[in-house]
Amino acid sequence: MTRTSLAPPNANTPTDRPGVDETLILRLAEVVEQLANRQAAADLELRCFTPAQAAEILGKNENWVLEAIYEGRIPYTRVGKSPRLTAAHIRQIQAQGECLPNKYAKPVAA
């Protein structure tokens, strides 16, 4: 076995597999990647985050998250004795802080 036998074929060399469509292989790779991403999103929905991890996602510090949990200002769940936040809880916290513009506010100049 030599280095040249391991190298990928160049454009001038015919492929060893006749009938294999390169676009089909690329499309198959895209579909496999989409399935992997979908699985990762499903895992993220089921995951519980520690207050430190949730604080990083929210852009706050861990102390803010813990105080908000103990004061009952944000939703959370308990796994055993430990407070945890799900992705749904984090989305709800973000929605609680949303401020919409006043209907009488001047429009922003484009």
C-alpha distances in whole Angstrom, upper triangle without the diagonal:
4,7,8,6,8,11,14,15,18,22,21,18,20,18,17,20,23,26,25,27,26,30,30,27,28,32,30,29,32,34,32,33,36,36,35,38,40,40,40,43,44,43,45,48,48,48,51,51,52,55,53,50,53,54,51,51,54,54,57,57,57,61,62,60,61,65,65,64,66,69,68,67,63,62,60,59,59,57,58,60,58,59,56,55,53,52,55,57,55,56,60,60,59,61,64,64,64,66,67,69,73,74,77,74,74,71,68,68,65
4,5,5,7,9,13,14,16,20,20,17,19,18,17,20,23,27,25,27,26,29,30,27,28,31,30,29,32,34,32,33,36,37,35,38,41,40,40,43,45,44,45,49,49,48,51,51,52,55,53,50,52,54,50,50,54,54,56,57,57,60,61,60,61,65,64,63,66,69,68,67,63,62,60,60,60,57,59,61,58,59,56,55,53,52,55,57,55,56,59,60,58,61,64,63,63,65,66,68,72,73,75,73,72,69,66,66,63
4,5,5,6,10,12,14,18,18,16,18,17,17,20,23,26,24,26,24,27,28,25,26,29,29,27,30,32,30,30,34,35,33,35,38,38,38,41,43,42,43,46,47,46,49,48,50,52,50,47,50,51,48,47,51,51,53,54,54,58,58,57,59,62,62,61,64,66,65,64,61,60,58,58,58,55,58,59,56,57,54,53,51,49,53,55,53,53,57,57,55,58,61,60,60,62,63,65,69,70,72,69,69,66,63,63,59
4,5,5,8,9,11,15,14,12,15,14,15,18,21,24,22,24,22,25,26,24,25,28,28,26,29,32,30,30,34,35,34,36,39,39,38,41,43,43,44,47,48,47,50,50,52,54,52,49,51,52,49,48,52,52,55,55,56,59,60,58,60,64,63,62,66,68,67,65,62,61,59,59,59,57,59,61,58,58,55,54,52,50,53,56,54,54,57,58,56,58,61,61,60,63,63,65,69,70,72,69,68,65,62,62,59
4,6,8,9,12,15,15,12,14,13,12,15,18,21,20,22,21,24,25,22,23,27,26,25,28,30,28,29,33,33,32,35,37,37,37,40,42,41,43,46,47,46,49,49,51,54,52,49,51,52,49,48,52,52,55,55,56,59,60,58,60,63,63,62,65,67,66,65,61,60,58,58,58,56,58,60,57,58,54,53,51,50,53,55,53,53,57,58,56,58,61,61,60,63,63,65,69,70,72,70,69,66,63,63,60
4,7,9,12,15,16,14,15,13,13,16,19,21,19,21,19,23,23,20,21,25,24,22,25,27,26,26,30,30,29,31,34,34,34,37,39,38,39,43,43,43,46,45,47,50,48,45,47,49,45,45,48,48,51,52,52,56,56,54,56,60,59,58,61,64,62,61,58,57,55,54,55,52,55,56,54,54,51,50,48,46,49,51,49,50,53,54,52,54,58,57,57,59,60,62,66,67,69,67,66,63,60,60,57
4,6,9,12,13,12,13,12,13,16,18,21,19,20,18,21,22,19,20,23,23,21,24,27,25,25,29,30,29,31,34,34,34,36,38,38,39,42,43,43,46,45,47,50,47,44,47,48,45,44,47,47,50,51,51,55,56,54,56,59,59,58,61,63,62,61,57,56,54,54,55,53,55,57,54,54,51,50,47,45,49,51,49,49,52,53,51,53,56,56,55,58,58,60,64,65,67,64,64,61,58,58,54
4,6,10,11,10,11,9,11,13,16,18,15,16,14,17,18,16,16,20,20,18,21,24,23,23,26,27,27,28,31,32,32,34,36,36,38,41,42,41,44,44,47,49,47,44,46,47,44,43,46,46,49,50,51,54,55,53,55,58,57,57,60,62,61,59,56,55,53,53,54,52,54,56,53,53,50,48,46,44,47,49,47,47,51,51,49,51,55,54,53,56,56,58,61,62,65,62,61,58,56,55,52
4,7,8,6,7,7,9,11,13,16,14,15,13,17,18,16,17,20,21,20,22,25,24,25,28,29,29,31,33,34,34,37,39,39,40,43,44,44,47,47,50,52,50,47,48,50,47,45,49,49,52,53,54,58,58,56,58,61,60,60,63,65,63,62,58,57,56,56,57,55,58,59,56,56,53,51,49,46,49,52,50,49,53,54,52,54,57,56,55,58,58,59,63,64,66,64,63,59,57,56,53
4,6,6,8,9,12,14,15,17,16,16,14,17,19,17,17,21,22,21,23,26,26,26,29,31,30,32,34,35,36,38,40,40,41,44,46,45,49,48,51,53,51,47,49,50,47,46,49,49,52,54,54,58,58,56,59,62,61,60,64,66,64,62,59,58,57,57,58,56,59,61,58,57,54,52,50,47,50,52,50,50,53,54,52,54,57,56,55,57,57,58,62,63,65,62,61,58,55,55,51
4,6,7,9,13,14,14,16,15,14,13,15,18,17,17,20,22,21,23,26,26,26,29,31,31,32,35,36,36,38,41,41,42,45,46,46,50,50,52,54,52,49,50,51,48,47,50,50,53,55,56,59,59,57,60,63,62,61,65,66,65,63,59,58,58,58,59,58,61,62,59,58,55,53,50,48,50,53,51,50,54,54,52,53,57,56,55,57,57,58,61,62,64,61,60,57,54,53,50
4,6,9,13,15,15,17,17,17,15,18,21,20,20,24,25,24,26,29,29,30,32,34,34,36,38,40,40,42,44,45,46,48,50,50,53,53,56,58,56,52,54,55,52,50,53,53,57,58,59,63,63,61,64,67,65,65,69,70,68,67,63,62,61,62,63,61,64,66,63,62,58,57,54,51,54,57,54,54,57,58,56,57,61,60,59,61,60,62,65,65,68,65,64,60,58,57,53
4,6,9,12,12,15,15,16,15,18,20,19,20,23,24,23,26,28,28,29,32,33,33,35,38,39,39,41,43,44,45,48,49,49,52,53,55,57,55,52,54,55,52,50,54,54,57,58,59,63,63,61,63,66,65,65,68,70,68,67,63,62,61,61,62,60,63,65,62,61,58,56,54,51,54,56,54,54,57,58,56,58,61,61,59,62,61,63,66,67,69,67,66,62,60,59,55
4,7,9,9,11,12,13,13,16,18,17,18,21,22,22,25,27,27,28,31,32,32,34,36,37,38,41,42,43,44,47,48,48,52,52,55,57,56,52,54,55,52,51,54,54,58,59,59,63,63,61,63,67,65,65,68,70,68,66,63,61,60,60,61,59,62,64,61,61,57,56,53,50,53,56,54,53,57,58,56,57,61,61,59,61,61,63,66,66,69,67,66,62,60,59,56
4,5,7,9,9,11,11,14,15,14,16,19,19,19,22,24,24,25,28,29,29,31,33,34,35,37,39,40,41,44,45,45,49,49,52,54,53,49,51,53,50,48,51,52,55,56,57,61,60,58,61,64,62,62,65,67,65,64,60,58,57,57,58,56,59,61,58,58,54,53,50,48,50,53,51,50,54,55,53,55,58,58,57,59,59,61,65,65,67,65,65,61,59,58,55
4,6,10,9,12,13,17,16,15,18,20,20,20,23,25,24,26,29,29,30,32,34,34,36,38,39,40,42,44,45,46,49,50,52,55,54,50,52,54,51,49,53,53,56,58,58,62,62,59,61,65,63,62,66,68,66,65,61,59,58,57,58,56,59,61,58,58,55,53,50,48,51,54,52,52,55,57,55,56,60,60,59,61,61,63,67,67,70,68,67,64,61,61,58
4,6,6,9,11,14,14,13,16,18,17,18,21,22,22,24,26,27,28,30,32,32,34,36,37,38,40,42,43,44,47,48,51,54,52,49,50,53,50,48,51,52,55,57,57,60,60,58,60,63,62,61,64,66,64,63,59,57,56,55,56,54,57,59,57,56,53,51,49,46,49,52,50,50,53,55,53,54,58,58,57,60,59,61,65,65,68,66,66,62,60,60,57
4,6,9,11,14,13,14,17,18,18,19,22,23,23,26,28,28,29,32,33,34,36,38,39,40,42,44,45,46,50,50,53,56,55,51,52,55,52,50,53,54,57,59,59,63,62,60,62,65,64,63,66,68,66,64,61,59,58,57,59,56,59,62,59,59,55,53,50,48,50,53,52,51,55,56,54,55,59,59,58,60,60,62,65,65,68,66,66,62,60,60,57
4,6,9,12,11,12,15,16,16,18,20,21,22,24,26,26,28,30,31,32,34,36,37,38,40,42,43,44,48,49,52,55,54,50,51,53,51,48,51,53,56,58,58,61,61,58,61,64,62,61,65,66,64,63,59,57,56,55,57,55,58,60,58,57,54,52,49,46,48,51,50,49,52,54,52,53,57,57,56,58,58,60,63,63,66,64,63,60,58,58,55
4,6,9,8,8,11,13,12,14,17,17,18,20,22,23,24,26,28,29,30,32,33,35,37,38,40,41,44,45,48,51,50,46,47,50,47,45,48,49,52,54,54,58,57,55,57,60,58,57,61,63,60,59,55,54,52,52,53,52,54,57,54,54,50,48,45,43,45,48,47,45,49,51,49,50,53,54,52,55,55,57,60,60,63,61,61,57,55,55,52
4,6,5,7,9,10,11,13,15,16,17,19,20,22,23,25,26,28,29,31,32,34,35,37,39,40,43,44,47,50,49,45,46,48,45,43,46,47,50,52,53,56,56,53,56,59,57,56,60,61,59,57,54,52,51,51,53,51,54,56,54,53,49,47,44,41,43,46,45,43,47,49,47,48,51,51,50,52,52,54,57,57,60,58,57,54,52,52,48
4,5,5,6,9,10,11,13,14,16,17,19,20,21,23,25,26,27,29,31,32,33,35,37,38,41,42,45,47,46,42,43,45,42,40,43,44,48,49,50,54,53,51,53,56,54,54,57,59,57,55,51,50,49,49,51,49,52,54,52,50,47,45,42,39,41,44,43,41,45,47,44,45,49,49,48,50,50,51,55,55,58,56,55,52,49,49,46
4,5,5,6,9,10,11,12,14,15,17,18,20,21,23,25,26,27,29,30,32,33,35,36,40,40,44,46,45,41,42,44,41,38,41,42,46,48,48,52,51,49,52,54,52,52,55,57,54,53,49,48,47,47,49,48,51,53,50,49,45,43,40,37,39,42,40,39,42,44,42,43,46,46,45,47,47,48,52,52,54,52,52,48,46,46,43
4,5,5,6,9,10,11,12,14,15,17,18,20,21,23,25,26,27,29,30,32,34,35,39,39,43,45,44,40,41,43,41,38,41,43,46,48,48,52,51,49,51,54,52,51,55,56,54,52,49,47,46,46,48,46,49,52,49,48,44,42,39,36,38,41,40,38,42,44,42,42,46,47,45,47,47,49,52,52,55,54,53,50,48,48,45
4,5,5,6,9,10,11,12,14,15,17,19,20,21,23,25,26,27,29,31,32,33,37,38,41,43,42,38,39,42,39,37,40,41,44,46,46,50,49,47,49,52,51,50,53,55,53,51,47,46,45,45,46,44,47,50,47,46,42,40,37,35,37,40,39,38,41,43,41,42,46,46,45,47,47,49,52,53,56,54,54,50,48,49,45
4,5,5,6,9,10,11,12,14,15,17,19,20,21,23,25,26,27,29,31,32,35,36,39,41,40,36,37,39,36,34,37,38,41,43,44,47,47,44,47,50,48,47,51,52,50,49,45,44,43,43,45,43,46,48,45,44,41,38,35,33,35,38,36,35,39,40,38,39,43,43,42,44,44,46,49,50,52,50,50,47,45,45,42
4,5,5,6,9,10,11,13,14,15,17,19,20,21,23,25,26,27,29,30,34,35,38,40,40,36,36,39,36,33,36,38,41,43,43,47,46,44,46,49,47,46,50,51,49,47,44,42,41,41,43,42,45,47,45,43,39,37,34,31,33,36,35,33,37,39,37,37,41,41,40,42,42,44,47,48,51,49,49,45,44,44,41
4,5,5,6,9,10,11,12,14,15,17,19,20,21,23,25,26,28,29,33,34,37,39,39,35,36,38,36,33,36,38,41,43,43,46,46,43,45,48,47,45,49,51,48,47,43,41,40,40,42,40,43,45,43,42,38,36,33,30,32,36,34,33,37,39,37,38,41,42,41,43,43,46,49,49,52,51,51,47,46,46,43
4,5,5,6,9,10,11,12,14,16,17,19,20,21,23,25,26,27,31,31,35,37,36,32,33,36,33,31,34,35,38,40,40,44,43,41,43,46,44,43,47,49,46,45,41,40,39,38,40,38,41,44,41,40,36,34,31,29,31,34,33,32,35,37,35,36,40,40,39,42,42,44,48,48,51,49,49,46,44,45,42
4,5,5,6,9,10,11,12,14,15,17,19,20,21,23,25,26,29,30,33,35,34,31,31,34,31,29,31,33,36,38,38,42,41,39,41,44,42,41,45,46,44,43,39,37,37,37,39,37,41,43,40,38,35,32,29,27,28,32,30,29,32,34,32,33,37,37,36,39,39,41,44,45,48,46,46,43,41,41,38
4,5,5,6,9,10,11,12,14,15,17,19,20,21,23,25,28,29,33,35,35,31,31,34,32,29,32,34,37,38,38,42,41,38,41,44,42,41,44,46,43,42,38,36,35,35,37,36,39,41,39,37,34,31,28,26,27,31,30,28,32,34,32,33,36,37,36,39,39,41,44,45,48,46,47,43,42,43,40
4,5,5,6,9,10,11,13,14,16,17,19,20,22,23,26,28,31,33,33,29,30,33,30,28,31,33,36,37,37,41,40,37,40,43,41,40,43,45,42,41,38,36,34,34,36,34,37,39,37,36,32,30,27,25,27,30,29,28,32,33,32,33,37,37,36,40,40,42,46,47,50,48,48,45,44,45,42
4,5,5,6,9,10,11,12,14,15,17,19,20,21,25,25,29,31,30,26,27,30,27,25,28,29,32,34,34,38,37,35,37,40,38,37,41,42,40,39,35,34,32,32,34,32,36,38,35,34,30,28,25,23,25,28,26,26,29,31,29,31,34,34,34,37,37,40,43,44,47,45,45,42,41,42,39
4,5,5,6,9,10,11,12,14,15,17,19,20,24,24,28,30,30,26,26,29,27,24,27,29,32,34,34,37,36,33,36,39,37,36,39,41,38,37,33,31,31,31,33,31,35,37,34,33,29,27,23,21,23,26,25,23,27,29,27,28,32,32,31,34,34,37,40,41,44,43,43,40,39,40,37
4,5,5,6,9,10,11,12,14,16,17,19,22,24,27,30,30,26,26,29,27,25,27,30,32,34,34,37,36,33,36,39,37,35,39,40,38,37,33,31,30,29,31,30,33,35,33,32,28,26,22,20,22,25,25,24,27,29,28,29,32,33,32,36,36,39,42,43,46,45,46,43,41,43,40
4,5,5,6,9,10,11,12,15,16,17,20,21,25,27,27,23,24,27,25,22,26,28,30,32,31,35,34,31,33,37,35,34,37,39,37,36,32,30,28,28,29,28,31,33,30,29,26,24,21,19,21,24,23,23,26,28,27,28,32,32,32,35,36,39,42,43,47,45,46,43,41,43,40
4,5,5,6,9,10,11,13,15,15,19,20,23,25,25,21,21,24,22,19,22,24,27,29,29,32,32,29,31,34,32,31,35,36,34,33,29,27,26,26,28,27,30,32,29,28,24,22,19,16,19,22,20,20,23,25,24,25,28,29,28,32,32,35,39,40,43,41,42,39,38,39,37
4,5,5,6,9,10,11,13,14,18,19,23,25,25,22,22,25,23,20,23,25,28,30,29,33,32,29,31,34,32,30,34,35,33,32,28,26,25,25,27,26,29,31,29,27,23,21,18,15,17,20,20,19,22,24,23,24,27,28,28,31,32,35,38,39,42,41,42,39,38,40,37
4,5,5,6,9,10,11,12,16,18,21,24,24,21,21,24,23,20,23,26,28,29,29,32,31,28,30,33,31,30,33,35,32,32,28,26,24,23,25,23,27,29,27,25,22,20,17,15,17,20,20,20,23,25,24,25,28,29,29,33,34,37,40,41,45,43,44,42,41,43,41
4,5,5,6,9,10,10,14,15,19,21,21,17,18,21,19,17,20,22,25,26,25,29,28,25,27,30,29,27,31,33,30,29,26,24,22,22,23,22,25,27,24,23,20,18,15,13,16,18,17,18,21,22,22,23,26,27,27,31,32,35,38,40,43,41,43,40,39,41,39
4,5,5,6,9,10,13,14,18,20,21,17,17,20,18,16,18,21,23,25,24,28,27,24,26,29,27,25,29,30,28,27,23,21,20,20,22,21,25,27,24,22,18,16,13,10,13,16,15,14,18,19,19,20,23,24,24,28,29,32,35,36,40,38,39,37,36,38,36
4,5,5,7,9,12,15,18,21,22,18,18,21,20,18,20,23,25,26,25,29,28,24,26,29,27,25,29,30,28,27,23,21,19,19,21,20,23,25,23,21,18,16,12,11,12,15,16,15,18,20,20,21,24,25,26,29,30,34,37,38,41,40,42,40,39,41,39
4,5,5,6,10,12,16,18,19,16,16,19,19,16,19,22,24,25,23,27,26,23,24,27,26,24,27,29,27,26,23,20,18,17,19,17,21,23,20,19,16,14,11,10,13,15,15,16,19,20,20,22,25,26,27,30,32,35,38,40,43,42,43,41,40,43,41
4,5,5,8,10,13,16,16,13,13,16,15,13,15,18,20,21,20,23,23,20,21,24,23,21,25,26,24,23,20,18,16,16,18,17,20,22,19,17,14,12,9,7,10,12,12,13,16,17,17,19,21,22,23,27,28,32,35,37,40,38,40,38,37,39,38
4,6,8,10,14,16,18,14,13,17,17,14,16,19,21,22,21,24,23,20,21,24,22,20,24,25,22,22,18,16,14,14,16,16,19,21,19,17,13,11,7,6,8,10,11,11,13,15,16,17,19,21,22,26,27,31,34,35,38,37,39,37,37,39,38
4,7,10,13,16,18,15,14,18,18,16,18,21,22,23,21,24,24,20,21,24,22,20,23,25,22,22,19,16,14,13,14,13,17,19,17,15,12,10,7,8,9,12,13,14,16,17,18,20,22,24,25,28,30,34,37,38,42,41,43,41,40,43,42
4,6,10,13,14,11,11,15,15,14,16,19,20,20,18,21,21,17,19,22,20,18,21,23,21,21,18,15,13,12,13,12,15,17,14,13,9,9,6,7,10,11,12,14,16,17,18,20,21,23,24,28,30,34,37,39,42,40,42,41,40,43,41
4,7,10,12,9,9,13,14,13,14,17,18,18,15,18,18,14,15,18,17,15,18,20,18,18,15,13,10,9,10,9,12,14,11,9,6,5,5,7,10,10,10,13,15,15,17,19,20,21,23,27,29,33,36,38,41,40,42,41,40,43,42
4,6,8,6,6,9,10,10,12,14,14,14,12,15,15,12,12,16,15,13,16,19,17,17,14,13,10,10,11,10,14,14,11,9,5,5,6,8,11,10,9,13,14,14,15,18,19,20,22,25,28,32,34,37,40,38,40,39,38,41,40
4,5,5,6,8,10,11,12,14,13,12,9,12,13,10,10,14,14,12,14,17,16,17,14,13,10,10,10,10,13,12,8,7,5,7,9,11,14,12,11,15,16,15,17,20,20,20,23,27,30,33,36,38,41,39,42,41,39,42,42
4,6,5,6,9,10,10,12,10,9,6,8,9,6,6,10,10,9,12,14,14,14,11,12,10,11,11,12,14,13,9,7,6,7,10,12,14,12,11,14,15,13,15,18,18,18,21,24,27,31,33,36,38,37,39,39,37,40,40
4,5,5,6,9,10,10,9,7,5,8,10,8,9,12,13,12,15,17,17,17,15,15,13,15,15,15,17,16,12,11,10,10,13,14,17,14,13,16,17,15,16,20,20,19,22,25,28,31,34,37,39,37,39,39,37,40,40
4,5,5,6,9,10,10,10,8,12,12,10,12,15,15,14,17,19,19,18,15,15,13,15,15,15,18,17,13,12,10,9,11,11,14,13,11,14,16,14,15,18,19,19,21,25,27,30,33,36,39,37,39,37,36,38,38
4,5,5,6,8,8,9,8,11,10,8,10,13,12,12,15,17,16,15,12,12,11,13,14,15,18,17,13,11,9,7,9,9,11,10,7,11,12,10,11,15,15,15,18,21,24,27,30,33,35,34,36,35,33,36,36
4,5,5,6,5,5,5,8,8,6,9,12,11,12,15,16,16,14,12,13,13,15,17,18,20,19,15,13,11,10,12,12,14,12,9,13,14,11,12,15,15,15,17,20,24,26,29,32,34,32,34,34,32,35,35
4,6,5,6,7,8,11,11,10,13,15,15,15,18,20,20,18,16,17,16,18,19,20,23,22,18,16,14,12,14,13,16,14,11,14,16,13,13,17,18,16,18,21,24,27,30,33,35,33,34,33,32,34,34
4,6,8,10,11,14,13,11,14,16,15,16,19,20,19,17,14,15,15,17,19,20,23,22,19,16,13,11,12,10,13,12,8,10,13,11,10,14,15,14,16,19,22,25,28,31,33,31,33,31,30,32,31
4,6,9,10,12,10,9,13,14,13,14,17,18,17,15,12,14,14,17,19,21,24,23,19,16,14,11,12,11,13,11,8,9,11,9,8,12,12,11,13,16,19,22,25,28,30,28,30,29,27,30,30
4,7,10,12,10,10,14,15,14,16,19,19,19,17,15,17,17,20,22,23,26,25,21,18,17,15,16,15,17,15,11,13,15,12,11,14,15,13,15,17,20,22,26,29,30,28,30,29,27,30,29
4,7,8,7,7,11,12,11,13,16,16,17,14,13,16,16,19,20,22,24,23,19,17,16,14,16,16,17,15,12,14,15,12,12,15,15,13,16,18,21,24,26,30,31,29,31,31,29,32,32
4,5,5,7,9,10,11,13,15,16,17,15,14,17,16,19,20,21,23,21,18,15,15,15,17,18,19,17,14,17,18,14,15,18,18,16,19,21,25,27,30,33,35,33,35,34,33,35,36
4,5,5,6,9,10,11,12,14,15,15,13,15,14,16,16,18,19,17,14,12,12,12,15,17,18,16,14,17,18,15,16,19,18,18,21,23,27,30,32,35,37,35,37,37,36,39,39
4,5,5,6,8,10,11,12,14,13,13,16,15,17,17,19,20,18,15,13,14,14,18,19,21,17,16,19,19,16,17,20,19,18,21,24,27,30,32,35,37,35,38,38,36,39,40
4,6,5,6,9,10,11,12,11,11,13,14,17,18,20,21,19,16,14,14,14,17,18,19,15,14,17,16,13,14,17,15,14,18,20,24,26,28,32,33,32,34,34,33,36,37
4,6,5,6,9,10,10,9,8,10,10,13,14,16,18,16,13,10,10,10,13,14,15,12,11,14,14,10,13,16,14,14,17,20,24,27,29,32,34,33,35,35,34,37,37
4,5,5,6,9,10,10,10,11,10,12,13,15,16,13,11,8,10,11,15,17,17,14,14,17,16,13,16,19,17,17,21,23,27,30,32,35,37,36,38,38,38,41,41
4,5,5,6,8,9,9,12,12,15,15,18,19,16,14,11,13,14,17,19,19,16,15,18,17,14,17,19,16,16,20,22,26,29,30,34,35,34,37,37,37,40,41
4,6,5,6,5,6,9,10,13,14,17,19,17,14,11,12,12,15,17,16,13,13,15,13,10,13,15,13,13,17,19,23,26,27,31,33,32,34,35,34,38,38
4,5,5,6,6,7,7,9,11,14,15,13,11,8,9,10,13,15,15,11,12,15,13,11,15,16,14,15,19,22,25,28,30,33,35,34,37,37,37,40,41
4,5,8,9,10,10,12,12,15,16,13,12,9,12,13,17,19,19,15,16,19,17,15,18,20,17,18,22,24,28,31,32,35,37,37,40,40,40,43,44
4,6,8,10,11,14,15,18,19,16,15,13,15,15,18,20,19,16,16,19,16,14,17,18,15,16,20,22,26,28,30,33,35,34,37,38,38,41,42
4,6,7,9,11,13,17,18,16,15,12,13,13,16,18,16,13,14,16,14,12,15,16,13,15,19,21,24,27,28,31,33,33,36,37,37,40,41
4,7,10,13,15,19,20,19,17,13,14,13,15,17,15,12,12,14,11,9,12,13,10,11,15,17,20,23,25,28,30,29,32,33,33,37,37
4,7,10,13,16,19,17,15,11,11,9,12,13,12,8,9,11,8,6,10,11,9,11,14,17,20,23,25,28,30,30,33,33,33,36,37
4,7,10,14,16,16,14,10,9,8,9,11,9,6,8,10,8,7,11,12,11,13,16,19,22,25,27,30,32,32,35,35,35,38,38
4,7,10,13,12,10,7,6,5,7,10,10,6,9,12,10,10,13,15,14,16,19,22,25,29,31,33,36,35,38,38,37,41,41
4,7,9,10,8,6,5,6,8,11,11,9,12,14,13,13,17,18,17,20,22,26,29,32,34,36,39,39,42,41,41,44,44
4,6,6,5,4,6,8,10,14,14,12,15,18,17,17,20,21,21,23,26,29,32,36,38,40,43,42,45,44,44,47,47
4,6,5,6,7,10,11,15,16,14,16,19,19,19,22,24,24,26,28,32,35,38,40,43,46,45,47,47,46,49,49
4,6,8,10,13,15,19,19,18,20,23,22,22,25,27,27,29,31,35,38,41,43,46,49,48,51,50,49,53,52
4,7,10,13,16,19,20,18,20,23,22,22,25,27,26,27,30,34,37,40,42,45,48,47,49,49,49,52,52
4,6,10,13,16,18,15,17,20,20,19,22,24,23,25,28,31,34,38,40,43,45,44,47,46,45,49,48
4,7,10,14,15,12,13,17,16,15,18,20,19,21,24,27,30,34,36,39,41,40,43,43,42,45,45
4,7,10,11,9,10,14,14,13,16,18,18,20,22,26,29,32,35,37,40,39,41,41,40,43,43
4,7,8,6,7,10,10,10,13,15,15,17,19,23,25,29,32,34,37,36,38,37,37,40,39
4,5,5,6,9,10,11,13,14,15,17,19,23,25,29,31,34,37,36,38,37,36,39,38
4,5,5,6,9,10,11,12,14,16,17,21,23,26,29,31,34,33,35,34,33,36,35
4,5,5,6,9,10,10,12,15,16,19,21,25,27,29,33,32,34,33,32,35,35
4,5,5,6,9,10,10,13,15,18,21,24,27,29,32,31,34,33,32,36,35
4,5,5,6,9,10,11,13,17,19,23,25,28,31,29,32,31,30,33,33
4,5,5,6,9,10,11,15,17,20,23,25,28,27,29,28,27,31,30
4,5,5,6,9,10,14,16,20,22,24,27,26,29,28,28,31,31
4,5,5,7,9,13,15,19,21,24,27,26,28,28,27,31,31
4,5,5,7,10,13,16,19,22,25,23,26,25,24,27,27
4,5,5,9,11,15,17,19,22,21,24,23,23,27,27
4,6,9,11,15,17,19,22,21,24,24,24,28,29
4,6,10,13,15,18,21,19,22,22,22,25,26
4,7,10,13,15,18,17,19,19,19,22,23
4,7,9,12,14,13,16,16,16,20,21
4,7,9,12,11,13,13,14,18,19
4,6,8,7,10,10,11,15,16
4,5,5,9,10,12,16,18
4,6,9,10,13,16,18
4,7,9,12,15,18
4,6,9,12,15
4,6,9,12
4,6,9
4,6
4
